[in-house]
Amino acid sequence: MKIKSIGIRIALCILFTAGISFAADTYVPDPAHTNVGFTATHLVITKVIGKFKEFSATVVYDPQDISKSSLNGTIKTASITTDNDKRDKDLKGEGFFDVEKYPEITFQSTEVSQKANEIWVTGNLTIRSVTKEVSFPVTIAGPIKDPWGHTKLGIEATLTINRQDFEVSWNKSLDGGGVLVSDQVQISINSELVKQEAKN
């Protein structure tokens, strides 16, 4: 009986240790199934939708202890597109992203927490070398295995920022009131992530 009891305790110890060691997994975006977009209001009456085509990110996800998770990402500002060459040229210029001087937008999480039924990410968003703390809810789906044996995780997030806070300041007043481009910009992320296998 003593030998059996010792064996059970050893087995439980191994399982407990394994759970801690492998609970947090690292994921990176699948570019073919990821969209990093934004929406701004134009002339007070309509929406302009755009996206960034070049980005990278690392997501550490621990479903057993969400506070051990993290999200860090980088966007190449020159990859901005709104499907309009003239507008894209303006957005890349000094009045907006000034891509020659500020080639990247970065985000580094400082806290991931569970609030009621939502997961919230807090971190430092840097645009044009201006860093501000932002918080936003994240929806996580999965993980799930795809038909080729890869483990995938889905993430959706939306946050609204004031572009003036980041010195993205160009604008024009309208005769009837309001401005040409809204200060409020909605950022949306919809990403399918691929689990990175541990290297031996």
N, CA, C and O of each residue as an XYZ file, in Angstrom:
800
protein
N       0.820     -1.204      0.000
C       0.000      0.000      0.000
C       0.855      1.255      0.000
O       0.538      2.235     -0.675
N       1.961      1.218      0.776
C       2.827      2.386      0.845
C       3.443      2.667     -0.512
O       3.533      3.821     -0.930
N       3.877      1.597     -1.216
C       4.480      1.775     -2.544
C       3.463      2.367     -3.510
O       3.791      3.258     -4.294
N       2.231      1.874     -3.454
C       1.183      2.389     -4.330
C       0.921      3.857     -4.044
O       0.763      4.658     -4.965
N       0.873      4.213     -2.736
C       0.629      5.612     -2.341
C       1.744      6.519     -2.841
O       1.476      7.616     -3.331
N       2.981      6.077     -2.724
C       4.123      6.864     -3.197
C       4.038      7.041     -4.704
O       4.307      8.122     -5.227
N       3.656      5.957     -5.407
C       3.528      6.024     -6.867
C       2.481      7.033     -7.300
O       2.689      7.785     -8.252
N       1.350      7.049     -6.594
C       0.289      8.011     -6.916
C       0.774      9.432     -6.707
O       0.519     10.310     -7.532
N       1.488      9.663     -5.582
C       1.981     11.018     -5.296
C       2.980     11.465     -6.360
O       2.971     12.626     -6.769
N       3.832     10.562     -6.805
C       4.806     10.898     -7.853
C       4.088     11.235     -9.151
O       4.430     12.201     -9.833
N       3.079     10.420     -9.486
C       2.325     10.659    -10.728
C       1.633     12.014    -10.694
O       1.659     12.753    -11.678
N       1.006     12.347     -9.551
C       0.330     13.641     -9.413
C       1.319     14.785     -9.509
O       1.034     15.823    -10.105
N       2.480     14.582     -8.917
C       3.526     15.617     -8.974
C       3.964     15.870    -10.410
O       4.140     17.017    -10.819
N       4.140     14.789    -11.178
C       4.555     14.917    -12.575
C       3.488     15.651    -13.383
O       3.803     16.531    -14.184
N       2.221     15.282    -13.167
C       1.127     15.928    -13.893
C       1.034     17.399    -13.541
O       0.819     18.235    -14.418
N       1.196     17.725    -12.257
C       1.114     19.117    -11.807
C       2.239     19.943    -12.408
O       2.024     21.060    -12.878
N       3.439     19.381    -12.389
C       4.593     20.081    -12.947
C       4.444     20.286    -14.438
O       4.752     21.359    -14.955
N       3.974     19.269    -15.128
C       3.780     19.370    -16.574
C       2.768     20.445    -16.905
O       2.934     21.183    -17.876
N       1.690     20.539    -16.082
C       0.682     21.561    -16.324
C       1.253     22.946    -16.222
O       0.895     23.820    -17.012
N       2.147     23.175    -15.254
C       2.770     24.481    -15.103
C       3.734     24.754    -16.248
O       3.762     25.858    -16.791
N       4.500     23.779    -16.604
C       5.549     23.983    -17.598
C       4.992     24.266    -18.984
O       5.577     25.034    -19.749
N       3.844     23.637    -19.313
C       3.362     23.726    -20.677
C       2.027     24.461    -20.804
O       1.391     24.421    -21.857
N       1.597     25.144    -19.710
C       0.313     25.831    -19.747
C       0.345     27.016    -20.705
O      -0.622     27.244    -21.431
N       1.440     27.772    -20.720
C       1.555     28.955    -21.567
C       2.165     28.577    -22.919
O       3.259     28.016    -22.985
N       1.443     28.891    -23.984
C       1.932     28.600    -25.334
C       2.152     29.907    -26.082
O       1.498     30.912    -25.803
N       3.076     29.884    -27.031
C       3.399     31.067    -27.830
C       2.810     30.924    -29.223
O       2.932     29.877    -29.858
N       2.169     31.989    -29.690
C       1.518     32.009    -30.998
C       1.978     33.224    -31.798
O       2.333     34.260    -31.234
N       1.965     33.078    -33.117
C       2.252     34.203    -34.016
C       1.164     34.245    -35.091
O       0.543     33.218    -35.366
N       0.917     35.413    -35.707
C      -0.170     35.524    -36.684
C       0.089     34.719    -37.956
O       1.221     34.610    -38.427
N      -0.985     34.165    -38.493
C      -0.996     33.625    -39.846
C      -1.392     34.790    -40.753
O      -2.559     35.184    -40.752
N      -0.454     35.360    -41.534
C      -0.752     36.569    -42.316
C      -1.936     36.420    -43.265
O      -2.649     37.389    -43.525
N      -2.148     35.215    -43.782
C      -3.242     34.990    -44.736
C      -4.608     35.065    -44.074
O      -5.623     35.218    -44.754
N      -4.638     34.959    -42.743
C      -5.906     34.966    -42.022
C      -5.879     35.986    -40.882
O      -6.455     35.760    -39.818
N      -5.209     37.099    -41.120
C      -5.127     38.165    -40.117
C      -5.389     39.510    -40.786
O      -4.886     39.787    -41.874
N      -6.186     40.342    -40.114
C      -6.465     41.684    -40.607
C      -6.239     42.682    -39.479
O      -6.794     42.551    -38.388
N      -5.404     43.690    -39.768
C      -5.177     44.792    -38.837
C      -5.727     46.042    -39.509
O      -5.094     46.605    -40.402
N      -6.897     46.470    -39.080
C      -7.585     47.535    -39.787
C      -7.897     48.740    -38.925
O      -7.676     48.731    -37.714
N      -8.414     49.783    -39.567
C      -8.825     50.988    -38.849
C      -9.971     51.642    -39.596
O     -10.148     51.441    -40.797
N     -10.751     52.437    -38.857
C     -11.878     53.158    -39.429
C     -11.888     54.573    -38.885
O     -11.762     54.776    -37.677
N     -12.039     55.565    -39.774
C     -12.154     56.965    -39.386
C     -13.322     57.580    -40.136
O     -13.710     57.099    -41.200
N     -13.885     58.651    -39.574
C     -15.006     59.326    -40.220
C     -14.485     60.435    -41.133
O     -13.603     61.203    -40.748
N     -15.036     60.512    -42.339
C     -14.639     61.523    -43.333
C     -15.816     62.454    -43.608
O     -16.933     62.003    -43.861
N     -15.545     63.777    -43.554
C     -16.573     64.790    -43.822
C     -17.791     64.657    -42.902
O     -18.889     65.089    -43.253
N     -17.594     64.071    -41.752
C     -18.618     63.911    -40.716
C     -19.701     62.898    -41.098
O     -20.481     62.487    -40.238
N     -19.766     62.489    -42.359
C     -20.922     61.735    -42.825
C     -20.636     60.296    -43.248
O     -21.571     59.513    -43.418
N     -19.370     59.935    -43.422
C     -19.104     58.587    -43.928
C     -17.831     58.017    -43.308
O     -17.062     58.742    -42.676
N     -17.616     56.726    -43.490
C     -16.467     56.046    -42.914
C     -15.432     55.724    -43.987
O     -15.774     55.321    -45.099
N     -14.182     55.905    -43.640
C     -13.069     55.443    -44.471
C     -12.427     54.266    -43.742
O     -12.075     54.360    -42.566
N     -12.286     53.166    -44.460
C     -11.737     51.947    -43.866
C     -10.390     51.635    -44.512
O     -10.252     51.692    -45.734
N      -9.414     51.311    -43.697
C      -8.091     50.961    -44.207
C      -7.483     49.833    -43.405
O      -8.084     49.326    -42.458
N      -6.283     49.449    -43.798
C      -5.591     48.390    -43.076
C      -4.095     48.522    -43.270
O      -3.625     49.277    -44.122
N      -3.359     47.778    -42.468
C      -1.910     47.664    -42.600
C      -1.602     46.254    -43.090
O      -2.102     45.272    -42.540
N      -0.776     46.163    -44.126
C      -0.507     44.865    -44.729
C       0.707     44.155    -44.129
O       0.864     42.948    -44.310
N       1.568     44.887    -43.418
C       2.769     44.271    -42.847
C       2.772     44.466    -41.335
O       2.662     45.588    -40.839
N       2.899     43.367    -40.619
C       2.847     43.396    -39.160
C       3.473     42.118    -38.618
O       3.662     41.141    -39.343
N       3.783     42.146    -37.358
C       4.259     40.949    -36.662
C       3.754     41.022    -35.223
O       3.459     42.100    -34.706
N       3.663     39.866    -34.594
C       3.183     39.842    -33.216
C       3.601     38.549    -32.542
O       3.857     37.539    -33.198
N       3.666     38.598    -31.231
C       3.886     37.414    -30.414
C       2.845     37.416    -29.308
O       2.741     38.369    -28.536
N       2.084     36.344    -29.243
C       1.059     36.203    -28.219
C       1.408     35.005    -27.349
O       1.564     33.890    -27.847
N       1.528     35.235    -26.064
C       1.703     34.153    -25.094
C       0.358     33.976    -24.396
O      -0.166     34.913    -23.793
N      -0.193     32.773    -24.481
C      -1.533     32.515    -23.946
C      -1.487     31.405    -22.917
O      -1.064     30.286    -23.206
N      -1.932     31.730    -21.702
C      -1.999     30.754    -20.614
C      -3.438     30.681    -20.131
O      -3.848     31.507    -19.315
N      -4.222     29.713    -20.611
C      -5.630     29.632    -20.212
C      -5.834     29.296    -18.740
O      -6.903     29.551    -18.187
N      -4.810     28.722    -18.102
C      -4.928     28.371    -16.689
C      -4.717     29.578    -15.788
O      -5.292     29.650    -14.702
N      -3.903     30.518    -16.228
C      -3.666     31.755    -15.476
C      -3.504     32.878    -16.495
O      -2.402     33.137    -16.979
N      -4.615     33.542    -16.813
C      -4.617     34.528    -17.886
C      -3.651     35.674    -17.619
O      -3.203     36.329    -18.560
N      -3.320     35.931    -16.354
C      -2.405     37.023    -16.018
C      -0.983     36.758    -16.502
O      -0.166     37.676    -16.565
N      -0.687     35.503    -16.844
C       0.635     35.154    -17.369
C       0.697     35.273    -18.891
O       1.726     34.983    -19.502
N      -0.401     35.699    -19.491
C      -0.440     35.886    -20.939
C       0.112     37.261    -21.307
O       0.245     38.137    -20.452
N       0.433     37.439    -22.598
C       0.950     38.721    -23.062
C       0.703     38.870    -24.555
O       0.482     37.888    -25.263
N       0.743     40.115    -25.021
C       0.543     40.419    -26.430
C       1.467     41.564    -26.808
O       1.382     42.654    -26.243
N       2.343     41.312    -27.762
C       3.264     42.341    -28.251
C       3.243     42.332    -29.773
O       3.262     41.271    -30.396
N       3.205     43.524    -30.370
C       3.111     43.572    -31.821
C       3.761     44.797    -32.426
O       3.991     45.797    -31.747
N       4.056     44.704    -33.725
C       4.664     45.791    -34.486
C       3.964     45.903    -35.834
O       3.708     44.896    -36.493
N       3.655     47.139    -36.241
C       3.029     47.413    -37.537
C       3.969     48.294    -38.344
O       4.522     49.259    -37.817
N       4.152     47.969    -39.617
C       4.936     48.797    -40.526
C       4.023     49.883    -41.103
O       3.090     49.584    -41.849
N       4.294     51.142    -40.755
C       3.383     52.222    -41.156
C       3.322     52.401    -42.670
O       2.281     52.794    -43.196
N       4.410     52.123    -43.379
C       4.420     52.291    -44.833
C       3.528     51.289    -45.548
O       3.285     51.419    -46.747
N       3.039     50.290    -44.821
C       2.178     49.274    -45.442
C       0.705     49.667    -45.397
O      -0.159     48.859    -45.738
N       0.409     50.892    -44.981
C      -0.976     51.344    -44.891
C      -1.623     51.398    -46.271
O      -0.988     51.789    -47.250
N      -2.896     50.999    -46.336
C      -3.635     51.089    -47.590
C      -5.109     51.341    -47.310
O      -5.702     50.757    -46.403
N      -5.687     52.242    -48.130
C      -7.129     52.480    -48.099
C      -7.720     52.280    -49.493
O      -8.849     52.687    -49.769
N      -6.942     51.652    -50.358
C      -7.333     51.415    -51.754
C      -7.529     52.703    -52.538
O      -8.336     52.765    -53.465
N      -6.769     53.744    -52.150
C      -6.795     55.001    -52.876
C      -5.377     55.582    -52.821
O      -4.920     55.990    -51.753
N      -4.687     55.622    -53.947
C      -3.271     55.989    -53.966
C      -3.020     57.389    -53.415
O      -2.074     57.586    -52.652
N      -3.843     58.359    -53.786
C      -3.642     59.734    -53.320
C      -3.821     59.828    -51.808
O      -3.015     60.451    -51.117
N      -4.878     59.209    -51.305
C      -5.122     59.233    -49.857
C      -4.016     58.501    -49.108
O      -3.569     58.951    -48.053
N      -3.574     57.364    -49.661
C      -2.504     56.617    -49.006
C      -1.215     57.435    -48.956
O      -0.486     57.378    -47.966
N      -0.932     58.188    -50.002
C       0.252     59.041    -50.010
C       0.151     60.102    -48.921
O       1.137     60.394    -48.244
N      -1.045     60.684    -48.749
C      -1.246     61.670    -47.683
C      -1.056     61.038    -46.308
O      -0.426     61.629    -45.431
N      -1.596     59.851    -46.121
C      -1.491     59.187    -44.821
C      -0.048     58.827    -44.474
O       0.318     58.776    -43.300
N       0.763     58.581    -45.490
C       2.178     58.258    -45.255
C       3.018     59.509    -45.023
O       4.172     59.413    -44.606
N       2.445     60.684    -45.290
C       3.193     61.933    -45.205
C       3.294     62.499    -43.805
O       2.846     61.887    -42.835
N       3.896     63.690    -43.711
C       4.207     64.297    -42.420
C       2.964     64.633    -41.602
O       3.021     64.627    -40.373
N       1.849     64.924    -42.256
C       0.648     65.292    -41.519
C      -0.006     64.144    -40.782
O      -0.804     64.354    -39.868
N       0.335     62.925    -41.183
C      -0.273     61.760    -40.546
C       0.818     60.862    -39.955
O       1.346     61.173    -38.887
N       1.165     59.764    -40.618
C       2.084     58.803    -40.001
C       3.554     59.122    -40.211
O       4.402     58.612    -39.479
N       3.875     59.952    -41.192
C       5.269     60.341    -41.453
C       6.158     59.091    -41.452
O       7.040     58.937    -40.608
N       5.903     58.211    -42.411
C       6.487     56.869    -42.377
C       8.006     56.853    -42.512
O       8.657     55.914    -42.054
N       8.571     57.874    -43.128
C      10.030     57.916    -43.247
C      10.677     58.119    -41.882
O      11.724     57.542    -41.589
N      10.046     58.940    -41.055
C      10.594     59.244    -39.734
C      10.139     58.250    -38.671
O      10.868     57.949    -37.726
N       8.925     57.752    -38.846
C       8.356     56.824    -37.853
C       7.869     55.558    -38.569
O       6.681     55.439    -38.868
N       8.754     54.637    -38.838
C       8.411     53.467    -39.665
C       7.559     52.416    -38.966
O       7.046     51.510    -39.623
N       7.395     52.515    -37.640
C       6.681     51.448    -36.931
C       5.697     51.998    -35.901
O       5.921     53.042    -35.289
N       4.623     51.273    -35.736
C       3.714     51.406    -34.601
C       3.930     50.172    -33.736
O       3.973     49.057    -34.256
N       4.066     50.350    -32.433
C       4.316     49.196    -31.569
C       3.316     49.144    -30.419
O       2.776     50.162    -29.985
N       3.092     47.934    -29.947
C       2.274     47.733    -28.749
C       2.945     46.681    -27.879
O       3.357     45.627    -28.365
N       3.050     46.978    -26.587
C       3.601     46.030    -25.624
C       2.661     45.946    -24.435
O       2.423     46.941    -23.751
N       2.137     44.773    -24.194
C       1.210     44.619    -23.076
C       1.943     44.695    -21.741
O       3.095     44.279    -21.621
N       1.254     45.230    -20.749
C       1.775     45.274    -19.383
C       0.913     44.459    -18.428
O       1.345     44.111    -17.329
N      -0.325     44.155    -18.862
C      -1.228     43.395    -18.009
C      -2.310     42.735    -18.855
O      -2.873     43.352    -19.759
N      -2.589     41.484    -18.549
C      -3.740     40.780    -19.121
C      -4.563     40.276    -17.951
O      -4.044     39.590    -17.070
N      -5.859     40.619    -17.940
C      -6.677     40.298    -16.773
C      -8.064     39.843    -17.187
O      -8.528     40.113    -18.294
N      -8.711     39.146    -16.265
C     -10.084     38.687    -16.472
C     -11.003     39.623    -15.699
O     -10.860     39.781    -14.486
N     -11.956     40.251    -16.411
C     -12.935     41.130    -15.786
C     -14.318     40.616    -16.160
O     -14.743     40.702    -17.312
N     -15.020     40.071    -15.139
C     -16.310     39.423    -15.384
C     -16.106     38.327    -16.429
O     -15.317     37.409    -16.206
N     -16.799     38.406    -17.559
C     -16.658     37.382    -18.597
C     -15.751     37.821    -19.730
O     -15.731     37.188    -20.786
N     -14.994     38.903    -19.528
C     -14.148     39.435    -20.595
C     -12.674     39.382    -20.215
O     -12.310     39.481    -19.043
N     -11.844     39.225    -21.227
C     -10.398     39.336    -21.047
C      -9.980     40.715    -21.519
O     -10.322     41.134    -22.625
N      -9.231     41.426    -20.667
C      -8.790     42.777    -20.984
C      -7.269     42.819    -21.078
O      -6.559     42.233    -20.261
N      -6.791     43.525    -22.095
C      -5.353     43.718    -22.285
C      -5.032     45.198    -22.074
O      -5.684     46.068    -22.650
N      -4.044     45.471    -21.263
C      -3.552     46.831    -21.028
C      -2.099     46.883    -21.449
O      -1.339     45.950    -21.191
N      -1.708     47.972    -22.097
C      -0.318     48.074    -22.521
C       0.011     49.422    -23.110
O      -0.812     50.337    -23.103
N       1.217     49.537    -23.618
C       1.735     50.794    -24.154
C       1.701     50.777    -25.681
O       2.354     49.959    -26.330
N       0.917     51.710    -26.235
C       0.808     51.883    -27.679
C       1.670     53.073    -28.083
O       1.530     54.164    -27.531
N       2.569     52.858    -29.058
C       3.471     53.923    -29.504
C       3.228     54.218    -30.974
O       3.353     53.341    -31.829
N       2.873     55.489    -31.257
C       2.690     55.986    -32.615
C       3.454     57.296    -32.724
O       3.300     58.172    -31.874
N       4.276     57.442    -33.756
C       5.088     58.652    -33.947
C       5.927     58.968    -32.694
O       6.088     60.130    -32.319
N       6.449     57.924    -32.066
C       7.287     58.037    -30.862
C       6.547     58.570    -29.646
O       7.176     58.900    -28.640
N       5.227     58.660    -29.717
C       4.406     59.041    -28.567
C       3.801     57.768    -27.988
O       3.155     57.002    -28.703
N       4.007     57.545    -26.707
C       3.536     56.330    -26.056
C       2.403     56.654    -25.085
O       2.544     57.523    -24.225
N       1.289     55.957    -25.225
C       0.145     56.116    -24.337
C      -0.323     54.734    -23.883
O      -0.228     53.752    -24.618
N      -0.829     54.687    -22.657
C      -1.399     53.433    -22.167
C      -2.819     53.285    -22.681
O      -3.608     54.228    -22.630
N      -3.140     52.105    -23.175
C      -4.490     51.804    -23.655
C      -4.946     50.477    -23.061
O      -4.129     49.629    -22.705
N      -6.274     50.310    -22.958
C      -6.859     49.057    -22.492
C      -8.013     48.696    -23.414
O      -8.746     49.571    -23.876
N      -8.169     47.415    -23.677
C      -9.234     46.989    -24.575
C      -9.583     45.521    -24.310
O      -8.735     44.739    -23.878
N     -10.853     45.155    -24.577
C     -11.261     43.756    -24.409
C     -10.811     42.907    -25.594
O     -10.720     43.390    -26.722
N     -10.536     41.652    -25.323
C     -10.097     40.705    -26.347
C     -10.979     39.464    -26.285
O     -11.250     38.934    -25.208
N     -11.419     39.012    -27.447
C     -12.155     37.758    -27.544
C     -11.217     36.677    -28.073
O     -10.583     36.853    -29.114
N     -11.130     35.566    -27.357
C     -10.228     34.475    -27.730
C     -11.054     33.237    -28.070
O     -11.950     32.853    -27.318
N     -10.747     32.620    -29.203
C     -11.415     31.383    -29.615
C     -10.373     30.295    -29.827
O      -9.302     30.545    -30.380
N     -10.695     29.097    -29.386
C      -9.748     28.003    -29.505
C      -9.022     27.758    -28.192
O      -9.463     28.209    -27.134
N      -7.902     27.036    -28.267
C      -7.202     26.563    -29.471
C      -7.922     25.393    -30.157
O      -8.755     24.701    -29.572
N      -7.549     25.214    -31.436
C      -8.127     24.158    -32.251
C      -7.073     23.656    -33.237
O      -6.178     24.402    -33.632
N      -7.186     22.397    -33.626
C      -6.266     21.826    -34.613
C      -6.832     22.015    -36.017
O      -8.005     21.732    -36.260
N      -5.990     22.496    -36.949
C      -6.441     22.576    -38.330
C      -6.216     21.216    -39.018
O      -5.612     20.326    -38.420
N      -6.689     21.041    -40.260
C      -6.548     19.729    -40.919
C      -5.114     19.279    -41.136
O      -4.876     18.110    -41.440
N      -4.147     20.190    -40.987
C      -2.742     19.837    -41.212
C      -1.977     19.652    -39.908
O      -0.752     19.534    -39.906
N      -2.718     19.627    -38.791
C      -2.106     19.331    -37.506
C      -1.558     20.524    -36.759
O      -0.930     20.355    -35.713
N      -1.778     21.748    -37.272
C      -1.300     22.938    -36.592
C      -2.321     23.408    -35.549
O      -3.527     23.379    -35.792
N      -1.828     23.834    -34.402
C      -2.707     24.370    -33.373
C      -2.939     25.850    -33.629
O      -1.986     26.618    -33.764
N      -4.216     26.256    -33.697
C      -4.569     27.638    -34.014
C      -5.360     28.264    -32.873
O      -6.062     27.587    -32.123
N      -5.219     29.574    -32.772
C      -5.929     30.371    -31.778
C      -6.492     31.592    -32.495
O      -5.809     32.195    -33.323
N      -7.726     31.958    -32.184
C      -8.321     33.139    -32.798
C      -8.425     34.282    -31.800
O      -8.796     34.078    -30.644
N      -8.093     35.492    -32.257
C      -8.181     36.676    -31.394
C      -8.883     37.794    -32.143
O      -8.573     38.072    -33.302
N      -9.833     38.432    -31.470
C     -10.481     39.630    -31.993
C     -10.393     40.732    -30.950
O     -10.604     40.491    -29.761
N     -10.080     41.946    -31.401
C      -9.989     43.079    -30.482
C     -10.336     44.366    -31.214
O     -10.026     44.526    -32.394
N     -10.980     45.276    -30.504
C     -11.312     46.581    -31.051
C     -11.044     47.642    -29.986
O     -11.431     47.477    -28.829
N     -10.388     48.720    -30.377
C     -10.196     49.847    -29.466
C     -10.291     51.151    -30.245
O     -10.029     51.188    -31.448
N     -10.664     52.207    -29.559
C     -10.774     53.526    -30.171
C      -9.761     54.460    -29.529
O      -9.673     54.546    -28.304
N      -9.000     55.155    -30.356
C      -8.014     56.115    -29.861
C      -8.305     57.489    -30.448
O      -8.985     57.618    -31.466
N      -7.777     58.511    -29.784
C      -7.796     59.866    -30.325
C      -6.448     60.093    -30.991
O      -5.420     60.111    -30.315
N      -6.439     60.266    -32.303
C      -5.170     60.376    -33.027
C      -4.380     61.611    -32.619
O      -3.158     61.642    -32.765
N      -5.072     62.637    -32.106
C      -4.367     63.834    -31.652
C      -3.436     63.528    -30.478
O      -2.416     64.194    -30.297
N      -3.794     62.516    -29.681
C      -2.942     62.121    -28.550
C      -1.580     61.629    -29.017
O      -0.606     61.659    -28.265
N      -1.522     61.172    -30.282
C      -0.284     60.624    -30.827
C       0.333     61.540    -31.896
O       1.178     61.116    -32.684
N      -0.107     62.796    -31.903
C       0.428     63.821    -32.820
C       0.183     63.489    -34.290
O       0.922     63.938    -35.167
N      -0.857     62.700    -34.552
C      -1.327     62.492    -35.924
C      -2.407     63.561    -36.122
O      -3.597     63.282    -35.971
N      -1.990     64.772    -36.455
C      -2.821     65.940    -36.163
C      -3.417     66.677    -37.362
O      -4.247     67.565    -37.166
N      -3.027     66.345    -38.595
C      -3.520     67.136    -39.731
C      -5.040     67.104    -39.814
O      -5.666     66.067    -39.595
N      -5.636     68.281    -40.140
C      -7.076     68.339    -40.328
C      -7.463     69.648    -41.010
O      -6.638     70.551    -41.155
N      -8.718     69.742    -41.424
C      -9.275     70.977    -41.963
C     -10.692     71.142    -41.434
O     -11.470     70.190    -41.362
N     -11.008     72.406    -41.059
C     -12.354     72.701    -40.578
C     -13.311     72.819    -41.759
O     -12.925     73.253    -42.845
N     -14.564     72.427    -41.534
C     -15.590     72.515    -42.568
C     -16.449     73.753    -42.341
O     -16.698     74.140    -41.199
N     -16.894     74.366    -43.416
C     -17.706     75.581    -43.309
C     -18.978     75.336    -42.511
O     -19.435     76.212    -41.778
N     -19.540     74.158    -42.653
C     -20.784     73.856    -41.944
C     -20.577     73.322    -40.545
O     -21.535     72.910    -39.891
N     -19.336     73.322    -40.073
C     -19.019     72.768    -38.766
C     -18.399     71.387    -38.875
O     -18.633     70.665    -39.844
N     -17.621     71.033    -37.893
C     -16.933     69.753    -37.925
C     -15.610     69.851    -38.653
O     -15.176     70.936    -39.041
N     -14.974     68.707    -38.834
C     -13.662     68.653    -39.478
C     -13.654     67.596    -40.567
O     -14.539     66.743    -40.633
N     -12.633     67.667    -41.425
C     -12.551     66.766    -42.570
C     -12.367     65.308    -42.143
O     -13.004     64.407    -42.688
N     -11.481     65.088    -41.155
C     -11.182     63.734    -40.688
C     -11.384     63.677    -39.173
O     -10.909     64.548    -38.444
N     -12.075     62.672    -38.718
C     -12.351     62.563    -37.280
C     -11.076     62.338    -36.477
O     -10.123     61.722    -36.954
N     -11.076     62.848    -35.252
C      -9.972     62.556    -34.343
C     -10.062     61.135    -33.802
O      -9.043     60.496    -33.538
N     -11.288     60.647    -33.640
C     -11.493     59.295    -33.133
C     -11.273     58.271    -34.244
O     -11.897     58.339    -35.303
N     -10.395     57.342    -33.988
C     -10.079     56.283    -34.952
C     -10.261     54.929    -34.267
O      -9.723     54.682    -33.188
N     -11.021     54.077    -34.909
C     -11.234     52.735    -34.368
C     -10.225     51.766    -34.983
O     -10.093     51.682    -36.204
N      -9.527     51.049    -34.134
C      -8.558     50.045    -34.576
C      -9.157     48.665    -34.327
O      -9.676     48.399    -33.243
N      -9.087     47.795    -35.315
C      -9.645     46.448    -35.163
C      -8.617     45.404    -35.574
O      -7.902     45.562    -36.563
N      -8.562     44.344    -34.795
C      -7.643     43.235    -35.059
C      -8.441     41.944    -35.087
O      -9.181     41.635    -34.152
N      -8.285     41.205    -36.152
C      -8.918     39.893    -36.286
C      -7.831     38.942    -36.773
O      -7.436     38.987    -37.938
N      -7.357     38.094    -35.889
C      -6.158     37.320    -36.210
C      -6.315     35.841    -35.902
O      -6.821     35.451    -34.850
N      -5.864     35.026    -36.855
C      -5.717     33.592    -36.649
C      -4.238     33.349    -36.354
O      -3.368     33.675    -37.162
N      -3.973     32.781    -35.202
C      -2.605     32.621    -34.721
C      -2.179     31.162    -34.781
O      -2.996     30.255    -34.620
N      -0.900     30.951    -35.014
C      -0.346     29.601    -35.122
C       0.583     29.338    -33.929
O       1.486     30.126    -33.649
N       0.353     28.247    -33.248
C       1.192     27.889    -32.108
C       2.607     27.541    -32.579
O       2.799     26.811    -33.551
N       3.588     28.088    -31.858
C       4.984     27.802    -32.152
C       5.441     26.610    -31.326
O       5.379     26.628    -30.096
N       5.895     25.590    -32.009
C       6.338     24.386    -31.312
C       7.675     24.621    -30.632
O       8.556     25.291    -31.172
N       7.810     24.064    -29.447
C       9.060     24.217    -28.697
C      10.191     23.497    -29.424
O      10.019     22.389    -29.932
N      11.356     24.154    -29.461
C      12.530     23.568    -30.087
C      13.291     22.724    -29.096
O      13.474     23.118    -27.944
N      13.736     21.563    -29.540
C      14.493     20.666    -28.667
C      15.917     21.186    -28.477
O      16.712     20.565    -27.772
